């Protein structure tokens, strides 16, 4: 008995269908071999009491790059499978070459040739004596070849997983079915050999990993590498980690010599900045780190029937919510104004601690009056116009004082958005 699997979304059917009912693709269902339960070997049901299991502290493979190690929990766990994602050209391959310089690494690339990888090493001035290269794209051949030389390597890199295929699956390389099979074989290989596997995964236009988020549920750790290509800053976040916390982030700065670690909480602020209408400094926690960002706002009368709302570095829906609060509780009707908001540095702020500063920036630009010099804002805005405390608020306030901020506004001294008005410098 045969069955059919969609090469685009993985939908299964007992008979061939011209159009996939799930994703709508035509001629995407391919016949697969029968994997019915009767053809599998019988297994014996076994139960083990967890109280009888003795755990051992696994020695982590530290990369020597503190900003990366803090994100993954101190280093790679033997037998773990890590997925690193990000937009094309953001610097994923460059990051891997730098963090794996200390290990004997097998670098499998289906996108670049050996000369291209060698040129990147030369440009970054990194020693390549510990790296071996392969452009084999069949996962069965990769695993078979690695087993014969397992003693030579400490880690294996797949760049990228979308370029690797399995001979067991007839669908196109990069399809959901191929991705599942390739990843399943790599996971099984990693667990048996205790060799860490690091895979690079592409991001689609919708911001998903390899189309649907198929691989996130299979691997041990998912790390996203974020940042604007035109910006020099990059942020490393952990979306999933079976061996540690997901609260840490790593910050890097792109330079001619590759990625440089950033440890200063003021890295995103301009040392020569001056107070101006619409400009606000906010203090937030990204993971467990305290960082300070500059938010700029521009409010101008519109000539369009529908005013423009252009937002960069902040969630668009959050801005719409804050504009509704300003309209209701502050009395400013911004329906006839174009609104532009930007986080300087090309980074994305996810913390709610920036909301008080966002409101202050919008009002400052609307009134065309700057806020008091050397100010920082920390606080979340509620739907009733109140300023709510956030996690680690006291820690952010103490850090702001230590760094020399004189005017610190938070839920401790600002209770509602109406109290922002006296803060402007006349």
TORKOL-4160 file (C-alpha; in steps of 0.2 Angstrom, whole numbers, padded with zeros to 4 digits, m for minus):
426
<pt num="1" X="0000" Y="0000" Z="0000"/>
<pt num="2" X="0007" Y="0017" Z="m0005"/>
<pt num="3" X="0004" Y="0034" Z="0001"/>
<pt num="4" X="0007" Y="0052" Z="m0004"/>
<pt num="5" X="0016" Y="0066" Z="0005"/>
<pt num="6" X="0016" Y="0085" Z="0000"/>
<pt num="7" X="0034" Y="0090" Z="m0004"/>
<pt num="8" X="0029" Y="0108" Z="0001"/>
<pt num="9" X="0020" Y="0106" Z="0018"/>
<pt num="10" X="0021" Y="0088" Z="0023"/>
<pt num="11" X="0002" Y="0084" Z="0021"/>
<pt num="12" X="m0002" Y="0066" Z="0019"/>
<pt num="13" X="m0015" Y="0057" Z="0008"/>
<pt num="14" X="m0019" Y="0039" Z="0004"/>
<pt num="15" X="m0022" Y="0043" Z="m0014"/>
<pt num="16" X="m0014" Y="0056" Z="m0026"/>
<pt num="17" X="m0022" Y="0073" Z="m0027"/>
<pt num="18" X="m0018" Y="0086" Z="m0040"/>
<pt num="19" X="m0019" Y="0101" Z="m0027"/>
<pt num="20" X="m0014" Y="0099" Z="m0009"/>
<pt num="21" X="m0029" Y="0103" Z="0002"/>
<pt num="22" X="m0017" Y="0110" Z="0015"/>
<pt num="23" X="m0006" Y="0123" Z="0007"/>
<pt num="24" X="m0014" Y="0124" Z="m0010"/>
<pt num="25" X="0001" Y="0119" Z="m0021"/>
<pt num="26" X="m0002" Y="0110" Z="m0037"/>
<pt num="27" X="0007" Y="0093" Z="m0041"/>
<pt num="28" X="0016" Y="0093" Z="m0025"/>
<pt num="29" X="0010" Y="0076" Z="m0018"/>
<pt num="30" X="0024" Y="0063" Z="m0021"/>
<pt num="31" X="0022" Y="0044" Z="m0018"/>
<pt num="32" X="0032" Y="0037" Z="m0003"/>
<pt num="33" X="0037" Y="0020" Z="0002"/>
<pt num="34" X="0025" Y="0011" Z="0014"/>
<pt num="35" X="0030" Y="0014" Z="0032"/>
<pt num="36" X="0015" Y="0005" Z="0040"/>
<pt num="37" X="0017" Y="m0002" Z="0057"/>
<pt num="38" X="0018" Y="m0020" Z="0052"/>
<pt num="39" X="0034" Y="m0018" Z="0043"/>
<pt num="40" X="0043" Y="m0011" Z="0058"/>
<pt num="41" X="0052" Y="m0022" Z="0070"/>
<pt num="42" X="0042" Y="m0027" Z="0085"/>
<pt num="43" X="0048" Y="m0018" Z="0101"/>
<pt num="44" X="0047" Y="m0023" Z="0120"/>
<pt num="45" X="0038" Y="m0010" Z="0131"/>
<pt num="46" X="0050" Y="m0005" Z="0145"/>
<pt num="47" X="0048" Y="0006" Z="0160"/>
<pt num="48" X="0062" Y="0014" Z="0171"/>
<pt num="49" X="0059" Y="0023" Z="0188"/>
<pt num="50" X="0067" Y="0040" Z="0187"/>
<pt num="51" X="0073" Y="0038" Z="0205"/>
<pt num="52" X="0085" Y="0025" Z="0199"/>
<pt num="53" X="0093" Y="0035" Z="0186"/>
<pt num="54" X="0110" Y="0043" Z="0190"/>
<pt num="55" X="0113" Y="0059" Z="0181"/>
<pt num="56" X="0130" Y="0066" Z="0177"/>
<pt num="57" X="0136" Y="0084" Z="0174"/>
<pt num="58" X="0140" Y="0085" Z="0156"/>
<pt num="59" X="0156" Y="0094" Z="0152"/>
<pt num="60" X="0151" Y="0109" Z="0141"/>
<pt num="61" X="0162" Y="0114" Z="0126"/>
<pt num="62" X="0165" Y="0132" Z="0129"/>
<pt num="63" X="0168" Y="0143" Z="0114"/>
<pt num="64" X="0179" Y="0156" Z="0122"/>
<pt num="65" X="0167" Y="0169" Z="0116"/>
<pt num="66" X="0158" Y="0175" Z="0131"/>
<pt num="67" X="0143" Y="0184" Z="0123"/>
<pt num="68" X="0139" Y="0167" Z="0114"/>
<pt num="69" X="0142" Y="0156" Z="0129"/>
<pt num="70" X="0131" Y="0166" Z="0140"/>
<pt num="71" X="0116" Y="0163" Z="0127"/>
<pt num="72" X="0118" Y="0144" Z="0125"/>
<pt num="73" X="0121" Y="0142" Z="0144"/>
<pt num="74" X="0140" Y="0141" Z="0145"/>
<pt num="75" X="0144" Y="0130" Z="0130"/>
<pt num="76" X="0139" Y="0116" Z="0118"/>
<pt num="77" X="0132" Y="0100" Z="0127"/>
<pt num="78" X="0139" Y="0084" Z="0119"/>
<pt num="79" X="0126" Y="0076" Z="0108"/>
<pt num="80" X="0116" Y="0092" Z="0107"/>
<pt num="81" X="0108" Y="0099" Z="0091"/>
<pt num="82" X="0108" Y="0118" Z="0089"/>
<pt num="83" X="0099" Y="0128" Z="0076"/>
<pt num="84" X="0105" Y="0145" Z="0072"/>
<pt num="85" X="0093" Y="0156" Z="0061"/>
<pt num="86" X="0093" Y="0173" Z="0054"/>
<pt num="87" X="0090" Y="0183" Z="0038"/>
<pt num="88" X="0102" Y="0180" Z="0023"/>
<pt num="89" X="0118" Y="0190" Z="0025"/>
<pt num="90" X="0116" Y="0194" Z="0043"/>
<pt num="91" X="0132" Y="0186" Z="0048"/>
<pt num="92" X="0127" Y="0168" Z="0053"/>
<pt num="93" X="0142" Y="0160" Z="0045"/>
<pt num="94" X="0154" Y="0173" Z="0051"/>
<pt num="95" X="0148" Y="0170" Z="0069"/>
<pt num="96" X="0151" Y="0151" Z="0067"/>
<pt num="97" X="0168" Y="0153" Z="0060"/>
<pt num="98" X="0173" Y="0164" Z="0075"/>
<pt num="99" X="0165" Y="0154" Z="0089"/>
<pt num="100" X="0172" Y="0137" Z="0083"/>
<pt num="101" X="0190" Y="0142" Z="0080"/>
<pt num="102" X="0195" Y="0132" Z="0096"/>
<pt num="103" X="0187" Y="0116" Z="0090"/>
<pt num="104" X="0192" Y="0102" Z="0078"/>
<pt num="105" X="0177" Y="0106" Z="0066"/>
<pt num="106" X="0169" Y="0098" Z="0051"/>
<pt num="107" X="0161" Y="0111" Z="0041"/>
<pt num="108" X="0148" Y="0105" Z="0028"/>
<pt num="109" X="0142" Y="0118" Z="0016"/>
<pt num="110" X="0130" Y="0116" Z="0002"/>
<pt num="111" X="0130" Y="0134" Z="m0002"/>
<pt num="112" X="0149" Y="0139" Z="m0003"/>
<pt num="113" X="0164" Y="0131" Z="m0010"/>
<pt num="114" X="0180" Y="0128" Z="m0001"/>
<pt num="115" X="0189" Y="0143" Z="m0008"/>
<pt num="116" X="0175" Y="0154" Z="m0003"/>
<pt num="117" X="0176" Y="0148" Z="0015"/>
<pt num="118" X="0195" Y="0149" Z="0015"/>
<pt num="119" X="0193" Y="0168" Z="0009"/>
<pt num="120" X="0182" Y="0172" Z="0024"/>
<pt num="121" X="0195" Y="0165" Z="0036"/>
<pt num="122" X="0208" Y="0175" Z="0028"/>
<pt num="123" X="0197" Y="0191" Z="0028"/>
<pt num="124" X="0193" Y="0188" Z="0047"/>
<pt num="125" X="0211" Y="0184" Z="0050"/>
<pt num="126" X="0206" Y="0168" Z="0059"/>
<pt num="127" X="0216" Y="0152" Z="0060"/>
<pt num="128" X="0209" Y="0138" Z="0050"/>
<pt num="129" X="0220" Y="0124" Z="0056"/>
<pt num="130" X="0206" Y="0116" Z="0066"/>
<pt num="131" X="0193" Y="0116" Z="0051"/>
<pt num="132" X="0190" Y="0103" Z="0038"/>
<pt num="133" X="0178" Y="0106" Z="0024"/>
<pt num="134" X="0165" Y="0096" Z="0014"/>
<pt num="135" X="0152" Y="0100" Z="0001"/>
<pt num="136" X="0143" Y="0083" Z="0002"/>
<pt num="137" X="0125" Y="0086" Z="0002"/>
<pt num="138" X="0118" Y="0069" Z="0005"/>
<pt num="139" X="0115" Y="0066" Z="0024"/>
<pt num="140" X="0118" Y="0048" Z="0023"/>
<pt num="141" X="0135" Y="0051" Z="0015"/>
<pt num="142" X="0139" Y="0064" Z="0028"/>
<pt num="143" X="0135" Y="0053" Z="0043"/>
<pt num="144" X="0144" Y="0038" Z="0035"/>
<pt num="145" X="0159" Y="0048" Z="0032"/>
<pt num="146" X="0159" Y="0056" Z="0049"/>
<pt num="147" X="0158" Y="0039" Z="0058"/>
<pt num="148" X="0175" Y="0034" Z="0049"/>
<pt num="149" X="0184" Y="0049" Z="0056"/>
<pt num="150" X="0174" Y="0053" Z="0072"/>
<pt num="151" X="0190" Y="0054" Z="0082"/>
<pt num="152" X="0196" Y="0068" Z="0072"/>
<pt num="153" X="0182" Y="0081" Z="0076"/>
<pt num="154" X="0173" Y="0088" Z="0091"/>
<pt num="155" X="0159" Y="0097" Z="0082"/>
<pt num="156" X="0150" Y="0096" Z="0065"/>
<pt num="157" X="0142" Y="0111" Z="0056"/>
<pt num="158" X="0128" Y="0110" Z="0043"/>
<pt num="159" X="0127" Y="0126" Z="0032"/>
<pt num="160" X="0113" Y="0126" Z="0028"/>
<pt num="161" X="0101" Y="0112" Z="0032"/>
<pt num="162" X="0090" Y="0118" Z="0018"/>
<pt num="163" X="0104" Y="0112" Z="0006"/>
<pt num="164" X="0105" Y="0094" Z="0013"/>
<pt num="165" X="0094" Y="0080" Z="0006"/>
<pt num="166" X="0091" Y="0062" Z="0010"/>
<pt num="167" X="0091" Y="0048" Z="m0002"/>
<pt num="168" X="0076" Y="0040" Z="0007"/>
<pt num="169" X="0064" Y="0054" Z="0001"/>
<pt num="170" X="0060" Y="0058" Z="m0017"/>
<pt num="171" X="0054" Y="0076" Z="m0014"/>
<pt num="172" X="0064" Y="0092" Z="m0018"/>
<pt num="173" X="0079" Y="0097" Z="m0008"/>
<pt num="174" X="0073" Y="0110" Z="0005"/>
<pt num="175" X="0055" Y="0104" Z="0006"/>
<pt num="176" X="0047" Y="0101" Z="0023"/>
<pt num="177" X="0048" Y="0082" Z="0021"/>
<pt num="178" X="0066" Y="0082" Z="0017"/>
<pt num="179" X="0070" Y="0094" Z="0031"/>
<pt num="180" X="0061" Y="0083" Z="0044"/>
<pt num="181" X="0070" Y="0067" Z="0037"/>
<pt num="182" X="0088" Y="0076" Z="0037"/>
<pt num="183" X="0085" Y="0084" Z="0054"/>
<pt num="184" X="0079" Y="0067" Z="0061"/>
<pt num="185" X="0095" Y="0058" Z="0055"/>
<pt num="186" X="0106" Y="0071" Z="0061"/>
<pt num="187" X="0098" Y="0071" Z="0079"/>
<pt num="188" X="0100" Y="0052" Z="0080"/>
<pt num="189" X="0118" Y="0053" Z="0074"/>
<pt num="190" X="0122" Y="0067" Z="0087"/>
<pt num="191" X="0114" Y="0057" Z="0102"/>
<pt num="192" X="0123" Y="0041" Z="0097"/>
<pt num="193" X="0140" Y="0048" Z="0095"/>
<pt num="194" X="0139" Y="0063" Z="0108"/>
<pt num="195" X="0145" Y="0075" Z="0094"/>
<pt num="196" X="0137" Y="0092" Z="0094"/>
<pt num="197" X="0128" Y="0097" Z="0078"/>
<pt num="198" X="0126" Y="0115" Z="0073"/>
<pt num="199" X="0114" Y="0118" Z="0059"/>
<pt num="200" X="0111" Y="0135" Z="0050"/>
<pt num="201" X="0092" Y="0138" Z="0045"/>
<pt num="202" X="0086" Y="0151" Z="0033"/>
<pt num="203" X="0072" Y="0163" Z="0037"/>
<pt num="204" X="0058" Y="0166" Z="0025"/>
<pt num="205" X="0049" Y="0182" Z="0021"/>
<pt num="206" X="0036" Y="0178" Z="0034"/>
<pt num="207" X="0050" Y="0177" Z="0047"/>
<pt num="208" X="0048" Y="0158" Z="0049"/>
<pt num="209" X="0062" Y="0145" Z="0049"/>
<pt num="210" X="0062" Y="0135" Z="0033"/>
<pt num="211" X="0044" Y="0139" Z="0029"/>
<pt num="212" X="0033" Y="0131" Z="0044"/>
<pt num="213" X="0043" Y="0131" Z="0060"/>
<pt num="214" X="0046" Y="0112" Z="0058"/>
<pt num="215" X="0063" Y="0111" Z="0065"/>
<pt num="216" X="0060" Y="0121" Z="0081"/>
<pt num="217" X="0051" Y="0106" Z="0089"/>
<pt num="218" X="0065" Y="0094" Z="0084"/>
<pt num="219" X="0081" Y="0102" Z="0089"/>
<pt num="220" X="0088" Y="0105" Z="0107"/>
<pt num="221" X="0092" Y="0124" Z="0105"/>
<pt num="222" X="0086" Y="0137" Z="0094"/>
<pt num="223" X="0096" Y="0153" Z="0092"/>
<pt num="224" X="0091" Y="0168" Z="0082"/>
<pt num="225" X="0103" Y="0181" Z="0075"/>
<pt num="226" X="0095" Y="0198" Z="0073"/>
<pt num="227" X="0099" Y="0215" Z="0066"/>
<pt num="228" X="0097" Y="0226" Z="0051"/>
<pt num="229" X="0110" Y="0224" Z="0037"/>
<pt num="230" X="0113" Y="0242" Z="0037"/>
<pt num="231" X="0117" Y="0242" Z="0055"/>
<pt num="232" X="0133" Y="0237" Z="0064"/>
<pt num="233" X="0124" Y="0229" Z="0079"/>
<pt num="234" X="0119" Y="0211" Z="0080"/>
<pt num="235" X="0109" Y="0203" Z="0094"/>
<pt num="236" X="0109" Y="0184" Z="0098"/>
<pt num="237" X="0093" Y="0177" Z="0106"/>
<pt num="238" X="0089" Y="0160" Z="0112"/>
<pt num="239" X="0071" Y="0155" Z="0108"/>
<pt num="240" X="0072" Y="0137" Z="0115"/>
<pt num="241" X="0085" Y="0129" Z="0126"/>
<pt num="242" X="0083" Y="0112" Z="0133"/>
<pt num="243" X="0100" Y="0114" Z="0143"/>
<pt num="244" X="0098" Y="0131" Z="0150"/>
<pt num="245" X="0089" Y="0148" Z="0152"/>
<pt num="246" X="0081" Y="0157" Z="0137"/>
<pt num="247" X="0083" Y="0174" Z="0146"/>
<pt num="248" X="0100" Y="0179" Z="0140"/>
<pt num="249" X="0105" Y="0188" Z="0125"/>
<pt num="250" X="0122" Y="0192" Z="0116"/>
<pt num="251" X="0127" Y="0208" Z="0108"/>
<pt num="252" X="0140" Y="0210" Z="0094"/>
<pt num="253" X="0146" Y="0223" Z="0083"/>
<pt num="254" X="0150" Y="0220" Z="0065"/>
<pt num="255" X="0167" Y="0226" Z="0059"/>
<pt num="256" X="0180" Y="0223" Z="0046"/>
<pt num="257" X="0188" Y="0209" Z="0057"/>
<pt num="258" X="0171" Y="0201" Z="0059"/>
<pt num="259" X="0160" Y="0201" Z="0075"/>
<pt num="260" X="0166" Y="0210" Z="0090"/>
<pt num="261" X="0158" Y="0207" Z="0108"/>
<pt num="262" X="0149" Y="0222" Z="0115"/>
<pt num="263" X="0147" Y="0223" Z="0134"/>
<pt num="264" X="0143" Y="0241" Z="0138"/>
<pt num="265" X="0125" Y="0245" Z="0142"/>
<pt num="266" X="0127" Y="0261" Z="0133"/>
<pt num="267" X="0133" Y="0254" Z="0117"/>
<pt num="268" X="0118" Y="0259" Z="0107"/>
<pt num="269" X="0118" Y="0278" Z="0113"/>
<pt num="270" X="0128" Y="0291" Z="0104"/>
<pt num="271" X="0141" Y="0300" Z="0116"/>
<pt num="272" X="0138" Y="0316" Z="0107"/>
<pt num="273" X="0119" Y="0316" Z="0107"/>
<pt num="274" X="0110" Y="0332" Z="0112"/>
<pt num="275" X="0092" Y="0335" Z="0118"/>
<pt num="276" X="0080" Y="0337" Z="0104"/>
<pt num="277" X="0061" Y="0336" Z="0102"/>
<pt num="278" X="0055" Y="0318" Z="0099"/>
<pt num="279" X="0071" Y="0310" Z="0106"/>
<pt num="280" X="0070" Y="0300" Z="0122"/>
<pt num="281" X="0082" Y="0287" Z="0131"/>
<pt num="282" X="0074" Y="0272" Z="0138"/>
<pt num="283" X="0081" Y="0258" Z="0149"/>
<pt num="284" X="0075" Y="0241" Z="0146"/>
<pt num="285" X="0080" Y="0223" Z="0151"/>
<pt num="286" X="0084" Y="0211" Z="0137"/>
<pt num="287" X="0084" Y="0194" Z="0145"/>
<pt num="288" X="0094" Y="0198" Z="0161"/>
<pt num="289" X="0104" Y="0212" Z="0154"/>
<pt num="290" X="0101" Y="0230" Z="0156"/>
<pt num="291" X="0103" Y="0241" Z="0140"/>
<pt num="292" X="0099" Y="0259" Z="0135"/>
<pt num="293" X="0092" Y="0264" Z="0119"/>
<pt num="294" X="0088" Y="0280" Z="0110"/>
<pt num="295" X="0070" Y="0281" Z="0102"/>
<pt num="296" X="0066" Y="0295" Z="0090"/>
<pt num="297" X="0049" Y="0301" Z="0085"/>
<pt num="298" X="0043" Y="0313" Z="0071"/>
<pt num="299" X="0025" Y="0319" Z="0071"/>
<pt num="300" X="0020" Y="0330" Z="0056"/>
<pt num="301" X="0004" Y="0335" Z="0048"/>
<pt num="302" X="m0002" Y="0324" Z="0034"/>
<pt num="303" X="m0008" Y="0327" Z="0016"/>
<pt num="304" X="m0015" Y="0310" Z="0014"/>
<pt num="305" X="m0033" Y="0304" Z="0018"/>
<pt num="306" X="m0025" Y="0290" Z="0029"/>
<pt num="307" X="m0011" Y="0296" Z="0040"/>
<pt num="308" X="0005" Y="0286" Z="0038"/>
<pt num="309" X="0012" Y="0275" Z="0053"/>
<pt num="310" X="0030" Y="0270" Z="0050"/>
<pt num="311" X="0038" Y="0260" Z="0064"/>
<pt num="312" X="0055" Y="0253" Z="0065"/>
<pt num="313" X="0062" Y="0243" Z="0079"/>
<pt num="314" X="0046" Y="0242" Z="0089"/>
<pt num="315" X="0030" Y="0231" Z="0087"/>
<pt num="316" X="0018" Y="0240" Z="0076"/>
<pt num="317" X="0003" Y="0235" Z="0086"/>
<pt num="318" X="0010" Y="0241" Z="0102"/>
<pt num="319" X="0012" Y="0258" Z="0094"/>
<pt num="320" X="m0007" Y="0258" Z="0089"/>
<pt num="321" X="m0011" Y="0254" Z="0107"/>
<pt num="322" X="m0001" Y="0268" Z="0114"/>
<pt num="323" X="m0008" Y="0280" Z="0102"/>
<pt num="324" X="m0025" Y="0275" Z="0108"/>
<pt num="325" X="m0020" Y="0278" Z="0126"/>
<pt num="326" X="m0013" Y="0296" Z="0121"/>
<pt num="327" X="m0029" Y="0300" Z="0112"/>
<pt num="328" X="m0041" Y="0295" Z="0126"/>
<pt num="329" X="m0031" Y="0300" Z="0142"/>
<pt num="330" X="m0020" Y="0314" Z="0135"/>
<pt num="331" X="m0032" Y="0323" Z="0124"/>
<pt num="332" X="m0021" Y="0323" Z="0108"/>
<pt num="333" X="m0030" Y="0319" Z="0092"/>
<pt num="334" X="m0016" Y="0312" Z="0081"/>
<pt num="335" X="m0028" Y="0307" Z="0067"/>
<pt num="336" X="m0022" Y="0320" Z="0055"/>
<pt num="337" X="m0003" Y="0318" Z="0058"/>
<pt num="338" X="0010" Y="0306" Z="0050"/>
<pt num="339" X="0019" Y="0297" Z="0064"/>
<pt num="340" X="0037" Y="0290" Z="0062"/>
<pt num="341" X="0046" Y="0280" Z="0076"/>
<pt num="342" X="0063" Y="0273" Z="0075"/>
<pt num="343" X="0075" Y="0264" Z="0087"/>
<pt num="344" X="0092" Y="0270" Z="0084"/>
<pt num="345" X="0105" Y="0257" Z="0080"/>
<pt num="346" X="0094" Y="0245" Z="0069"/>
<pt num="347" X="0089" Y="0234" Z="0084"/>
<pt num="348" X="0072" Y="0227" Z="0090"/>
<pt num="349" X="0065" Y="0231" Z="0107"/>
<pt num="350" X="0053" Y="0218" Z="0114"/>
<pt num="351" X="0052" Y="0224" Z="0132"/>
<pt num="352" X="0037" Y="0233" Z="0138"/>
<pt num="353" X="0049" Y="0244" Z="0149"/>
<pt num="354" X="0051" Y="0256" Z="0133"/>
<pt num="355" X="0032" Y="0261" Z="0133"/>
<pt num="356" X="0033" Y="0276" Z="0144"/>
<pt num="357" X="0048" Y="0282" Z="0134"/>
<pt num="358" X="0038" Y="0279" Z="0117"/>
<pt num="359" X="0024" Y="0290" Z="0124"/>
<pt num="360" X="0035" Y="0303" Z="0130"/>
<pt num="361" X="0044" Y="0304" Z="0113"/>
<pt num="362" X="0028" Y="0305" Z="0103"/>
<pt num="363" X="0021" Y="0319" Z="0114"/>
<pt num="364" X="0038" Y="0328" Z="0114"/>
<pt num="365" X="0038" Y="0328" Z="0095"/>
<pt num="366" X="0020" Y="0334" Z="0094"/>
<pt num="367" X="0023" Y="0348" Z="0106"/>
<pt num="368" X="0040" Y="0352" Z="0097"/>
<pt num="369" X="0048" Y="0353" Z="0114"/>
<pt num="370" X="0063" Y="0343" Z="0120"/>
<pt num="371" X="0062" Y="0333" Z="0137"/>
<pt num="372" X="0074" Y="0337" Z="0151"/>
<pt num="373" X="0092" Y="0334" Z="0147"/>
<pt num="374" X="0100" Y="0318" Z="0154"/>
<pt num="375" X="0084" Y="0309" Z="0156"/>
<pt num="376" X="0079" Y="0291" Z="0155"/>
<pt num="377" X="0062" Y="0283" Z="0155"/>
<pt num="378" X="0057" Y="0266" Z="0162"/>
<pt num="379" X="0039" Y="0259" Z="0163"/>
<pt num="380" X="0024" Y="0250" Z="0155"/>
<pt num="381" X="0009" Y="0259" Z="0150"/>
<pt num="382" X="m0008" Y="0251" Z="0154"/>
<pt num="383" X="m0024" Y="0253" Z="0144"/>
<pt num="384" X="m0031" Y="0265" Z="0158"/>
<pt num="385" X="m0017" Y="0277" Z="0155"/>
<pt num="386" X="m0007" Y="0272" Z="0171"/>
<pt num="387" X="0011" Y="0268" Z="0172"/>
<pt num="388" X="0014" Y="0251" Z="0178"/>
<pt num="389" X="0030" Y="0244" Z="0186"/>
<pt num="390" X="0040" Y="0231" Z="0176"/>
<pt num="391" X="0052" Y="0217" Z="0181"/>
<pt num="392" X="0069" Y="0222" Z="0187"/>
<pt num="393" X="0063" Y="0241" Z="0187"/>
<pt num="394" X="0073" Y="0245" Z="0203"/>
<pt num="395" X="0089" Y="0236" Z="0195"/>
<pt num="396" X="0087" Y="0247" Z="0179"/>
<pt num="397" X="0085" Y="0263" Z="0190"/>
<pt num="398" X="0101" Y="0259" Z="0200"/>
<pt num="399" X="0110" Y="0256" Z="0184"/>
<pt num="400" X="0104" Y="0272" Z="0176"/>
<pt num="401" X="0110" Y="0282" Z="0192"/>
<pt num="402" X="0127" Y="0273" Z="0191"/>
<pt num="403" X="0129" Y="0278" Z="0173"/>
<pt num="404" X="0126" Y="0296" Z="0177"/>
<pt num="405" X="0108" Y="0299" Z="0172"/>
<pt num="406" X="0101" Y="0313" Z="0182"/>
<pt num="407" X="0082" Y="0313" Z="0178"/>
<pt num="408" X="0075" Y="0295" Z="0180"/>
<pt num="409" X="0057" Y="0293" Z="0176"/>
<pt num="410" X="0048" Y="0277" Z="0181"/>
<pt num="411" X="0032" Y="0270" Z="0189"/>
<pt num="412" X="0040" Y="0277" Z="0206"/>
<pt num="413" X="0037" Y="0295" Z="0201"/>
<pt num="414" X="0026" Y="0294" Z="0186"/>
<pt num="415" X="0009" Y="0287" Z="0189"/>
<pt num="416" X="m0001" Y="0292" Z="0173"/>
<pt num="417" X="0003" Y="0298" Z="0156"/>
<pt num="418" X="m0004" Y="0315" Z="0161"/>
<pt num="419" X="0011" Y="0318" Z="0172"/>
<pt num="420" X="0023" Y="0318" Z="0157"/>
<pt num="421" X="0018" Y="0336" Z="0152"/>
<pt num="422" X="0028" Y="0345" Z="0166"/>
<pt num="423" X="0044" Y="0335" Z="0161"/>
<pt num="424" X="0047" Y="0346" Z="0145"/>
<pt num="425" X="0061" Y="0359" Z="0145"/>
<pt num="426" X="0054" Y="0376" Z="0141"/>
